[in-house]
Structure formats: C-alpha cells, structure tokens
C-alpha cells in the first residue's frame, strides 16, 4: 500500500474548501436540501454528519485493512461499510435523543437517513480508492465533515433570507430556489478547482 | 416615458454617474466595441428585468442600470457580443429576479453573469483581451490581436510598466484598468456615503496582506504593489465589495467579508488555473455573507445607529 504524498494540512484544507464534499463532489444532497430550512437544525445535522463521518471513516479504514484485505473479502466492502455506518448512526441517534429532544424531533426521519447519506459512504469509498493511510483518513473524513457542515449552515443562512421573500416566482418557492442557490454556490466554489489535489 | 418604466433610486444613480469616466476611458482604450457591448447589454438587461417586473406590476429598478454597467466594464473587450447577452440575461433573470428582484438577491448579479459566461465559454473569454489605446484601433489594424493582461505577463515573468498600470493603458477588462479614475470615482462614492468605506478598506487590506505574505514567503515573484494594481482588485474593492445588498450589515461581519474577498481573490489568482480571482472572491464571500451576519453578535446599543443606517439604504432607495 502506498499512500498518496499529500501534506496533512493541505489535505485538511482541501477537503473543507477546494474539494468540498457537497459543492465540488455533490454528495449528500438530499438532507442538504431538506434540513437547511433553519440554522439551528442544520447546525445540529452538520455536527451529526461530521461525527459520523469521522468515526466511520476511521472504522471503515481499520476494517478494510485488517479484515477485508487480509481475508480477501474486498467484494463485501459496500455491505460492510453500510453496516458500520448504520451502527454508528444508531448509537448517535440514541445520544441525540438523550441530549437534545428538540433537535431529535427537528431532524426526524433525516437522522436515521444519515445512514444512506451518500457523503458518508462516498468518503469511505474515496478513502479506499485514493489509498490514504490512517492519519490521512482521519484528517480527510474530519475535513469532509466540516466542509459539509460549513456548506449546510451557509445555505441555511441564505434560505433564512430567501424564504421570507414574497416576490419569488411561485413555481420557484422553496426547494426550486434552493436548487438555484446551490448551483450558484457551486459556481463560486469552481474558483478553487485545481488549487490543491486530494489524491 | 422614462418614469413609466423606471423607479427612481438616488443611490443607484450616483453609482451610474461615477461610472461615466470609466466608460469614457474604456471608449478611448477599446473604441466601438465598448459601445456595441454597452448598447446590447443595457437593452437585454433592462428588457429581462422589465419582463419579470411587469408580472409583479412593478417598475424596473435603476439598480439594473448599475448591474449592466458593472457587467459591461468587467468583460474583456473583444468578447463576442452574443456571449455578453447570455451573461446579462443570466445575471438579471437567475441571479436577481428569481430571488424576488431588487434588494432580495443573495449573490451579486453582475459577478454571477460574468462567472457564468467565463466558465461556460472559457475559450472565447481567454482570447478576448486586446491591446489598449487609440480608440480600439491599437496596433492591431482591422483584425484584433489578443494581448496578454498584466497578470498573464507576470505569470510569464515580465513586469509591466507601473505608470501604464496606474493610468490604465494596459490590456484587461474594459473598465478595470485605470487605477487613477477608479480611485477618484470610488472616493466620490465613499464621500457621498454611497459605498461603505469599511468594505473597501478591508478588501484592499485582505488582498494586500495575503499578496505581501506570499511574496515574502517566496511562493510568488509578484511584488504586492504590482499585485494590487493589476487585475480587478481595485475595481472590485470599490464597486463589487460595496454592493449594499449582498454585503453583510453588521460592522464586524463587514470586516470579515472584505478580508475574505481580498484574500480569496489572491488565493485563486496565485494557486489555480484561473488567472484572475476577484469575481470568485466576491462570489464566495456572497455565499458566506448571510452566515456572517447570523454569526456575528448584535452590535451594542450605542453603535447600533450606524449599521441600521447602512441596512436602511436599499429600502430608502426602493422608496
């Protein structure tokens, strides 16, 4: 195994800004659009995604390199990765239920749906394809989570303004305009492309 | 006739007035192409806004004139005119009107339009720079000759003449080149309180600090004063960073916003394939502008008077 030669700091910076998991890779869109209506719950979801991403990224790396590769079970990776993610989400759900009942209710169905949040499986698979070593894996998953978090709170703050506007054309109100906003956000982030490489 | 189509906005009118010298300069530098772009862009922009606003039963805002003027000045002179039409229609329709019209847009329309055509039509954009001077006749004769902008020159290691940077006789976007005229026009805006000085200063500081830091760290060989005078940092600091609608309202948020614009512009310019970064700087800062306003603590009572004034500006203008 030969890990790519990337400095940890530039990998961290790149995973937050220049190859943002949402705005450059377009992973994790469904909850990005659905939960970004108010700042508080999007903040909670961002935190949850960051935690799940970091822990599952690390756990999946360990499983991949100490179980799947030695026993030649690599073809099972999708199922195993999803299982690990599902277990993590289950634990997190119990924690949130305990700590903040209100956040638990606002997140509602989207909390268990983190399981099928493409960003999380996507990061695990990127880690495998790009052959990161363990430290890089942790940095990359943490950075991706923070990038996701940053993007969703930025969108929530923007929607805070746009949803109050009565003059938006009727057909575009709500998620229609949100799609346009996301497109424009991605247009802004194109500027970073080619700045730092992640693989 | 004019009154039936437009609603009067004093602030926006001042911005348009301040842009007139820049237009004259562009006319001297690039000749008839400026006129062609101006005519077509204003017609298409106003028409687009008119179609949207008529549905709402409102008049066209004079802000669209500012958008059209800034958009025109930010384009390379030899760009095919139909591309600039695509840009202005995108700018007014998608970036502004779909968000509910004047005062509601999150992103700066002129920048949005420019980025859209820059990315969609990268090749024509890259070869649309012209040699400046002589009302567009240049040394090019009838056919246009593409010229390297100072930023491209510096990437190749040659330093442009500093006087030509200040006066503006260098290749570049139509209105970005003359530092001297932009400064005079910009100071007029600042002193008439049309533009917020905090945004101008913080943008310039952000760009200056980062370019100086990168120069001394040995990452680039472009000295900070060259970095500041070339490209569109100066133009952007006075005209795009100060857009009262897309900038945040709180004082502390405005400082961060400006520094973001300046530093991202330099980052994009130095580290990516794009050779000019100001539009990206403004657009990325637009993404975070609402968030900055939410995150920054509310100003204390005594200081509350001033931010309230700036935030009231678009409303006053709309009235």
Contacts between the chains, C-beta under 8 A, distances in Angstrom:
chain1	res1	chain2	res2	distance
A	39	B	294	6.0
A	153	B	291	5.9
A	154	B	287	5.4
A	154	B	288	5.5
A	154	B	290	7.5
A	154	B	291	4.8
A	157	B	290	3.9
A	157	B	291	4.0
A	157	B	293	7.3
A	157	B	294	4.8
A	158	B	106	5.2
A	158	B	287	7.5
A	158	B	290	4.9
A	158	B	291	7.8
A	160	B	290	6.6
A	160	B	294	7.1
A	161	B	104	7.7
A	161	B	106	6.5
A	161	B	290	5.6
A	162	B	99	6.1
A	162	B	100	7.5
A	162	B	104	7.4
A	162	B	106	6.6
A	165	B	99	6.8
A	165	B	100	4.0
A	165	B	104	4.8
A	166	B	100	7.3
A	167	B	56	6.1
A	167	B	100	3.7
A	167	B	101	5.5
A	167	B	104	6.5
A	168	B	98	7.0
A	168	B	99	6.5
A	168	B	100	4.6
A	168	B	104	7.7
A	169	B	55	8.0
A	169	B	97	8.0
A	169	B	98	6.4
A	172	B	98	5.8
A	177	B	98	6.6
A	177	B	99	6.9
A	180	B	94	6.4
A	180	B	98	6.1
A	181	B	106	6.7
A	184	B	94	7.9
A	184	B	95	6.8
A	184	B	106	7.7
A	184	B	107	5.3
A	184	B	112	6.4
A	184	B	283	7.6
A	184	B	287	8.0
A	185	B	287	5.2
A	187	B	112	7.4
A	187	B	115	5.5
A	187	B	116	6.9
A	187	B	119	7.1
A	187	B	283	6.8
A	188	B	107	8.0
A	188	B	115	7.5
A	188	B	280	6.4
A	188	B	283	3.8
A	188	B	284	4.6
A	188	B	286	7.0
A	188	B	287	5.3
A	189	B	284	7.1
A	190	B	115	7.8
A	190	B	119	6.0
A	190	B	280	7.7
A	191	B	264	7.4
A	191	B	268	4.8
A	191	B	272	6.7
A	191	B	274	6.3
A	191	B	277	6.5
A	191	B	279	7.9
A	191	B	280	3.0
A	191	B	281	7.8
A	191	B	283	7.3
A	191	B	284	6.6
A	192	B	268	7.1
A	192	B	272	6.7
A	192	B	280	7.8
A	193	B	272	6.7
A	193	B	273	7.5
A	194	B	272	4.9
A	194	B	273	4.7
A	195	B	267	7.3
A	195	B	268	7.5
A	195	B	271	4.6
A	195	B	272	4.7
A	196	B	271	7.5
